Amino acid sequence: VGIKLRNLIGKPLLIHYTDPRPAPLEYIPAGVRREAHRKSSQYYLSSADYISMGTKEAIAYMEMETDTKLMNRVFVSPDSVAFPDMQFLDKCKTNETHLVYLGDIYGSRDVHPLLDAICNLRNSGFDIVLDIYTDRLTEVYPDFVNIKGRTNNVIQALRDADILIDIDGNDQYPVFVSSKLKEYIAVNRPIISITPVNSPSATICKDLDTILCVRNDSKIITECIRHLISCYDSFDYKE
């Protein structure tokens, strides 16, 4: 429709990609569907006067996948975050340290190093639980994992959190800033983003004190949680 309108009225056409197409192989494997996505993207990209995408990594990835040079027609336009400011969200007092993950664990996301890290800390005397808000279960979790189900009361779920957890896929070409991280950044809680070292999230959050981007390795995650607990009361979240 956009291309037809452009041809009809002569106005420039801007196409915004929230996610790259074709998606990374971890989500759309090789085959007929992936090839169809590639060909349609080649058509749209060649027809647009301007293209915007959420990250520079997505731009490089789509140029490679579609063999299309976007050059000076493309720019980064981060996806917006429509979420209330919760810089002063009060904390529900509990005996345990609550790690909270909002949403499903799917695709190439691997929760097992996080579970191993929590288990290690619990064996060292830390009283830690993991709250997961999902209805999409693919396995049986240890007893320190609370499956909360999907919720419409997101603010209460965030209020219950001591530390917020984001898990990126272990993709060959990391191109996403997860929607979870975008929601978390408005909240006065420390964040652990489990993400590849060359991901957009790792680039954006580099050198921050309250958002730690770490590889999906149980030893690294263990030390990350231990560190955040030790300096929890010193964070002001201004960053």
C-alpha positions in Angstrom: 0.0 0.0 0.0 2.8 2.4 0.9 4.6 1.8 -2.3 1.4 2.3 -4.4 0.7 5.6 -2.5 4.2 6.8 -3.1 3.9 6.1 -6.8 0.4 7.8 -6.9 1.1 11.0 -5.0 4.9 11.3 -5.4 5.7 11.6 -1.6 8.7 9.9 -0.1 8.2 6.6 1.5 9.7 5.8 4.9 9.7 2.1 6.0 10.5 1.4 9.7 11.6 -2.1 10.7 11.0 -3.0 14.4 12.6 -6.5 13.7 14.8 -7.4 10.8 13.5 -9.6 8.1 14.4 -12.4 7.6 14.9 -12.8 11.3 18.1 -14.5 12.5 18.4 -18.2 11.8 17.6 -19.0 15.5 14.1 -17.8 14.8 13.5 -18.5 11.1 15.5 -21.5 9.9 16.7 -21.9 6.3 14.0 -22.9 3.9 11.1 -21.6 1.8 9.7 -19.3 4.5 13.1 -17.6 5.1 13.7 -17.2 1.4 10.3 -15.6 1.0 11.1 -13.1 3.7 14.4 -12.3 2.1 12.8 -11.6 -1.3 10.0 -9.5 0.1 12.5 -7.4 2.1 14.7 -6.9 -1.0 11.6 -5.5 -2.8 10.6 -3.2 0.1 14.1 -2.0 0.8 14.8 -1.2 -2.9 11.4 0.7 -3.1 11.8 2.9 0.0 13.2 6.4 0.0 14.1 6.1 3.6 14.5 3.2 6.0 14.7 3.2 9.8 15.6 0.4 12.1 15.9 0.0 15.9 19.7 -0.7 16.0 22.8 -0.2 13.9 23.3 -4.0 14.3 20.0 -4.6 12.6 21.0 -2.4 9.7 24.3 -4.2 9.1 22.5 -7.6 9.4 19.7 -6.7 6.9 22.3 -5.4 4.4 24.1 -8.7 4.7 21.0 -10.9 4.5 19.4 -9.1 1.6 22.6 -8.1 -0.3 21.2 -4.6 -0.4 23.2 -1.4 0.1 21.1 1.0 2.1 23.8 3.7 2.4 22.4 7.2 3.1 18.8 6.1 3.0 18.9 4.4 6.4 19.0 5.6 10.0 18.6 4.3 13.5 15.3 5.1 15.2 15.0 3.3 18.5 11.6 1.9 19.4 9.7 4.0 21.9 9.0 3.0 25.5 5.5 3.9 26.6 5.8 3.1 30.3 5.1 5.1 33.5 8.1 6.6 35.4 8.7 4.2 38.3 11.9 5.7 39.6 10.5 5.7 43.1 8.5 2.4 43.1 8.4 1.1 46.6 9.6 -2.4 47.5 7.5 -5.1 49.0 9.4 -6.4 52.1 10.2 -10.1 52.0 12.9 -12.3 53.5 14.0 -13.6 50.1 15.8 -11.8 47.3 13.4 -11.9 44.4 14.8 -12.1 40.9 12.0 -11.3 38.4 11.7 -12.2 34.8 8.6 -10.9 32.9 7.5 -13.0 30.0 8.2 -16.2 28.1 11.5 -18.0 27.8 11.6 -19.1 24.2 13.7 -19.4 21.0 17.5 -19.5 21.8 17.1 -18.1 25.3 18.7 -20.4 27.8 17.6 -20.1 31.4 19.8 -22.9 32.8 23.0 -20.9 33.6 20.8 -18.5 35.6 19.2 -21.4 37.5 22.7 -22.9 38.2 23.8 -19.5 39.5 20.9 -19.2 41.8 21.5 -22.8 43.0 25.1 -21.9 43.7 24.2 -18.9 45.7 21.5 -20.7 47.7 24.0 -23.4 48.6 26.2 -20.5 49.9 23.5 -19.2 52.2 21.7 -16.7 50.0 17.9 -16.9 50.2 17.1 -16.2 46.5 14.0 -17.1 44.4 13.2 -16.5 40.8 9.7 -15.3 39.8 8.8 -15.9 36.2 5.6 -14.4 34.8 4.6 -16.7 32.0 2.0 -19.3 30.9 4.4 -20.9 28.4 6.1 -23.7 30.2 8.5 -26.0 28.4 10.1 -27.9 31.3 9.9 -28.5 35.1 11.7 -25.9 37.1 13.5 -26.3 40.5 11.4 -25.5 43.7 13.1 -22.0 44.0 11.4 -20.9 40.8 7.9 -19.4 41.2 5.8 -19.6 38.0 3.4 -16.7 38.4 1.5 -16.9 35.1 0.8 -14.0 32.9 -0.3 -10.8 34.7 -2.1 -7.6 33.9 -0.7 -6.1 37.1 2.8 -5.4 35.8 3.5 -2.7 38.4 2.9 -5.1 41.2 5.2 -7.7 39.6 7.9 -5.0 39.4 7.2 -3.9 43.0 7.9 -7.4 44.2 11.3 -7.5 42.4 14.7 -6.9 44.0 16.6 -7.6 40.7 15.1 -7.6 37.2 16.3 -10.3 34.8 16.5 -10.0 31.0 17.6 -12.9 28.8 18.6 -12.4 25.2 18.9 -15.2 22.7 22.3 -16.6 22.1 22.1 -15.5 18.5 24.9 -15.6 15.9 24.0 -12.1 14.9 22.5 -10.2 17.9 20.4 -7.4 16.5 17.7 -6.7 19.2 17.3 -4.6 22.2 14.7 -6.6 24.0 11.3 -5.1 24.9 11.8 -6.4 28.4 14.9 -4.2 28.9 13.1 -1.2 27.6 10.3 -1.7 30.1 12.8 -2.4 33.0 14.8 0.8 32.5 12.0 3.0 33.9 12.1 1.1 37.2 14.3 1.8 40.3 15.7 -1.7 40.4 19.1 -3.1 39.3 18.9 -5.1 36.0 20.9 -8.1 34.9 20.8 -8.4 31.1 22.1 -11.8 30.0 23.2 -11.1 26.5 26.0 -11.7 24.0 29.0 -9.5 24.4 28.5 -7.8 21.0 24.7 -7.2 21.4 23.0 -3.8 21.1 22.0 -4.1 24.8 25.6 -4.6 25.8 26.6 -1.6 23.8 23.9 0.7 25.1 24.4 -0.3 28.8 28.2 -0.4 28.8 29.7 1.1 32.0 26.4 1.5 33.9 26.3 0.5 37.5 22.6 -0.5 37.8 22.4 -2.4 34.5 24.9 -5.2 34.2 25.2 -7.0 30.8 26.8 -10.5 31.2 27.4 -13.5 29.1 25.1 -16.5 29.7 27.6 -18.3 32.0 26.7 -19.5 35.4 29.9 -18.4 37.1 29.7 -14.9 35.7 26.0 -14.6 36.6 26.7 -15.9 40.1 29.2 -13.1 40.7 26.9 -10.6 39.1 24.0 -11.4 41.5 26.4 -11.4 44.4 27.7 -8.0 43.5 24.3 -6.4 43.1 23.1 -7.8 46.4 26.3 -6.4 48.2 25.8 -2.9 46.9 22.0 -2.8 46.5 21.4 0.1 49.0 24.0 2.3 47.3 22.2 2.7 43.9 20.4 6.0 43.2 19.3 5.1 39.6 20.0 8.5 38.2 21.8 7.0 35.3 
